[in-house]
Amino acid sequence: AKGEKLLVVPTKDTGSVRITRAIFRNFVRLLGAKYELVPYGQYRKAAKGSGISLSALNKPKNLKALAAPLGVSHAVILNLGANGSKAIKVTASLIDVATGKELLKDEFVQLEVS
């Protein structure tokens, strides 16, 4: 909806990861064309300042505590997993920051392009 802000949080099973060029090109840029995005670095900085582990950035209680004050209404959690040497399995979840509820979840394979 108009005026709502979105946050993209990339994760792996080991915890938070930085947004790589491929993640930016294939996910963040596409979402940014349609929604107002809060920079992931701003969210990481807020977590660090609050003493929250970077491996816990995708937890609903941390999204509510850190993202809501930044004006974020929804978060897209991108869980990046291995699916062979040439592809990455991506599980994307849309989270309502205020309630912590998962609204939508989908999985797909992203081929790595050199």
Wavefront OBJ file of the C-alpha trace (Angstrom):
o trace
v 0.000 0.000 0.000
v 1.077 3.559 -0.545
v 3.397 4.933 2.123
v 4.345 1.516 3.502
v 8.025 0.634 3.726
v 9.583 -2.732 3.015
v 12.788 -4.279 4.376
v 14.673 -7.125 2.667
v 16.647 -9.343 5.087
v 18.926 -11.958 3.495
v 19.784 -14.938 5.717
v 21.432 -18.333 5.644
v 21.017 -21.149 8.123
v 24.113 -19.763 9.860
v 22.520 -16.310 10.268
v 22.515 -12.954 8.566
v 24.428 -12.315 5.362
v 25.291 -9.173 3.470
v 23.333 -8.276 0.364
v 25.433 -9.501 -2.542
v 25.374 -8.095 -6.053
v 23.239 -11.065 -7.215
v 20.708 -10.602 -4.389
v 20.519 -6.896 -5.140
v 20.099 -7.389 -8.883
v 17.580 -10.234 -8.695
v 15.492 -9.281 -5.659
v 16.085 -5.920 -4.034
v 16.171 -3.840 -7.216
v 12.929 -5.438 -8.435
v 11.164 -4.797 -5.129
v 12.573 -1.265 -4.989
v 10.969 -0.457 -8.320
v 7.553 -0.992 -6.755
v 7.971 -0.345 -3.001
v 9.790 2.095 -0.768
v 12.697 0.157 0.744
v 14.500 0.769 4.017
v 18.228 0.152 3.475
v 19.375 -3.150 4.958
v 22.535 -1.479 6.274
v 20.392 0.872 8.357
v 18.633 -2.149 9.902
v 21.960 -3.910 10.613
v 23.303 -0.746 12.240
v 20.218 -0.489 14.486
v 20.694 -4.138 15.499
v 24.348 -3.644 16.297
v 23.535 -0.555 18.378
v 20.918 -2.532 20.309
v 23.229 -5.457 20.978
v 21.180 -7.848 18.839
v 23.134 -10.617 17.144
v 23.273 -10.382 13.372
v 22.265 -14.049 13.237
v 18.902 -13.074 14.800
v 17.892 -10.265 12.427
v 15.114 -12.361 10.877
v 13.372 -13.148 14.190
v 9.870 -11.587 14.503
v 10.585 -9.958 17.894
v 13.698 -8.272 16.469
v 11.864 -7.154 13.329
v 9.227 -5.537 15.522
v 11.770 -3.921 17.867
v 14.152 -2.645 15.187
v 12.289 -2.354 11.881
v 9.041 -0.841 13.141
v 10.788 2.318 14.465
v 12.347 2.691 10.988
v 8.833 2.838 9.529
v 8.908 -0.692 8.110
v 5.504 -2.354 7.765
v 6.609 -5.582 6.049
v 9.827 -7.552 5.718
v 10.890 -9.999 3.057
v 13.140 -12.657 4.552
v 15.301 -14.295 1.879
v 16.767 -17.556 3.156
v 19.592 -18.528 0.824
v 20.526 -22.194 0.796
v 22.820 -24.307 -1.341
v 21.260 -26.322 -4.149
v 24.355 -27.531 -5.960
v 27.372 -25.676 -7.252
v 25.539 -23.669 -9.924
v 22.348 -22.688 -8.102
v 20.995 -21.242 -4.863
v 17.691 -22.311 -3.316
v 15.830 -19.211 -2.134
v 12.939 -19.289 0.317
v 11.188 -15.915 0.454
v 8.800 -15.082 3.299
v 6.698 -11.934 3.587
v 6.345 -10.951 7.251
v 3.962 -8.417 8.837
v 6.360 -6.555 11.148
v 3.661 -5.442 13.612
v 2.312 -8.948 14.241
v 5.282 -11.128 13.285
v 2.965 -13.271 11.161
v 4.139 -14.851 7.935
v 1.772 -13.701 5.189
v 3.309 -15.465 2.212
v 6.075 -17.985 1.563
v 7.541 -19.265 -1.692
v 10.604 -21.240 -2.775
v 12.537 -21.131 -6.013
v 15.984 -21.791 -7.423
v 18.219 -18.942 -8.517
v 20.870 -19.970 -11.034
v 24.224 -18.380 -10.360
v 25.511 -16.343 -13.248
v 29.236 -15.646 -13.432
l 1 2 3 4 5 6 7 8 9 10 11 12 13 14 15 16 17 18 19 20 21 22 23 24 25 26 27 28 29 30 31 32 33 34 35 36 37 38 39 40 41 42 43 44 45 46 47 48 49 50 51 52 53 54 55 56 57 58 59 60 61 62 63 64 65 66 67 68 69 70 71 72 73 74 75 76 77 78 79 80 81 82 83 84 85 86 87 88 89 90 91 92 93 94 95 96 97 98 99 100 101 102 103 104 105 106 107 108 109 110 111 112 113 114
